[in-house]
Amino acid sequence: MTDDQTRAAIAILVILGFFVLVTIVLIGFVDISSPEIAKLVGLLVGYITALLNPIIVRYFKEQPRP
């Protein structure tokens, strides 16, 4: 596996992890009525969102128009 393939695999895993976490919370598998759990979920979503920023900039940059 090359370095580019490894980077792409990590990027895909982080993006999928974000969507899985958000989906689990929105479906209701996590009881966010407790303030401690709600803070933890907010912390995790914020952390993963911060991880997504450089990935999105690298892999989804705007293409030049002809």
C-alpha positions as CSV (number, residue, x, y, z in Angstrom):
1,M,0.0,0.0,0.0
2,T,1.4,3.4,-1.0
3,D,1.5,6.5,1.1
4,D,-1.3,8.1,-1.0
5,Q,-3.5,5.0,-0.5
6,T,-2.9,5.1,3.2
7,R,-3.8,8.8,3.4
8,A,-6.9,8.2,1.4
9,A,-7.9,5.3,3.6
10,I,-7.4,7.3,6.8
11,A,-9.5,10.2,5.3
12,I,-12.3,7.9,4.4
13,L,-12.3,6.3,7.9
14,V,-12.4,9.7,9.6
15,I,-15.3,10.9,7.3
16,L,-17.3,7.7,7.8
17,G,-16.6,7.8,11.6
18,F,-18.1,11.3,11.7
19,F,-21.2,10.3,9.9
20,V,-21.6,7.1,12.0
21,L,-21.2,9.1,15.2
22,V,-23.8,11.7,14.2
23,T,-26.2,9.0,12.9
24,I,-26.0,7.1,16.2
25,V,-26.7,10.2,18.2
26,L,-29.6,11.4,16.0
27,I,-31.2,7.9,15.9
28,G,-31.3,7.9,19.7
29,F,-28.9,5.2,20.7
30,V,-27.1,7.7,23.0
31,D,-29.2,9.3,25.8
32,I,-28.2,12.9,25.7
33,S,-30.6,14.0,28.4
34,S,-27.7,13.6,30.9
35,P,-25.5,16.8,30.8
36,E,-22.3,14.8,31.1
37,I,-23.2,12.6,28.1
38,A,-24.3,15.6,26.1
39,K,-21.0,17.3,26.8
40,L,-19.1,14.2,25.8
41,V,-21.0,13.9,22.5
42,G,-20.5,17.6,21.8
43,L,-16.8,17.2,22.5
44,L,-16.5,14.1,20.2
45,V,-18.4,15.7,17.3
46,G,-16.3,18.9,17.6
47,Y,-13.1,17.0,17.7
48,I,-13.9,14.9,14.7
49,T,-15.2,18.0,12.8
50,A,-11.8,19.6,13.5
51,L,-10.1,16.5,12.1
52,L,-12.3,16.8,9.0
53,N,-11.2,20.3,8.0
54,P,-7.8,19.5,6.6
55,I,-9.1,16.4,5.0
56,I,-11.9,18.3,3.2
57,V,-9.4,21.0,2.1
58,R,-7.0,18.4,0.6
59,Y,-9.4,16.0,-1.1
60,F,-12.3,18.3,-2.0
61,K,-10.6,21.4,-3.2
62,E,-12.3,23.4,-6.0
63,Q,-11.3,22.5,-9.5
64,P,-10.2,25.3,-11.8
65,R,-12.8,26.2,-14.4
66,P,-12.0,26.1,-18.1
